[in-house]
Amino acid sequence: MTREKFDKICAELTSTTHVVQWGGASVWKVGGKIFAICSNWGEGQRDAVSFKCSELSFRILTELPGVVPAPYLARASWVQVRDASTLDEEDLAAHIAEAHRLVASRLTRARRAELGLA
């Protein structure tokens, strides 16, 4: 998945915000909390997509080739997809949407209502 496609998918989710930080990473948030990141990794500086997932999804996804525990975030059940051929765009988009839902669900009821997520 290209960074442009990643940004488009994230932008279409409800009440998201976008910042570029950490050396050019595309960071997407809901309610001020990060749910997905597209950053460069490796010698070729290829795009890698990281996102929050459930503990079960974390265990399943990290068994796939090209998916690793996300650096610095694995303890919170984040994965990093380093090989674009591991998940097709539709699956990756579904995981990103689920990451958005998981993070939004941890916001207070009042904050979710304020953001139109209730």
C-alpha positions, -999 to 999 in steps of 0.1 A, spaced: 0 0 0 14 34 -9 15 62 16 -10 81 -5 -35 52 -3 -28 48 34 -35 85 40 -67 83 20 -80 53 39 -73 70 73 -87 104 62 -121 87 53 -125 75 89 -146 96 113 -130 124 132 -94 117 124 -65 141 125 -31 138 107 4 150 115 38 143 100 63 137 128 92 114 138 113 120 107 85 121 82 61 95 95 24 99 85 6 97 119 -32 93 122 -51 100 154 -87 99 167 -94 120 197 -57 128 200 -48 91 203 -27 74 175 -43 45 157 -21 41 126 13 52 113 30 49 79 68 53 82 100 44 64 121 14 75 151 -5 63 179 4 39 156 10 10 134 33 32 103 14 22 69 24 36 57 3 65 22 5 80 18 1 118 -15 -1 136 -32 -10 168 -50 -44 170 -65 -68 194 -43 -92 213 -57 -121 192 -50 -103 159 -16 -94 172 -7 -131 177 -22 -141 143 -7 -112 123 28 -115 137 29 -151 124 26 -139 89 58 -132 69 64 -95 66 45 -86 97 64 -79 129 56 -65 164 57 -27 159 89 -11 173 82 7 206 45 -2 204 43 -40 205 35 -41 242 3 -23 234 -6 -48 206 6 -29 176 20 -46 145 40 -33 116 34 -45 81 67 -43 62 59 -64 32 30 -49 11 23 -83 -4 14 -99 29 -20 -83 32 -40 -70 2 -53 -34 4 -88 -44 14 -76 -65 44 -52 -37 54 -79 -11 52 -101 -33 74 -73 -36 100 -69 2 99 -106 7 104 -105 -17 133 -75 1 148 -96 33 146 -125 16 163 -103 1 191 -86 34 199 -119 54 197 -136 29 221 -110 38 247 -120 75 247 -145 88 272 -182 86 264 -183 124 263 -153 127 240 -168 101 216 -200 120 215 -181 153 209 -163 136 180 -195 121 165 -184 86 174 -211 77 199 
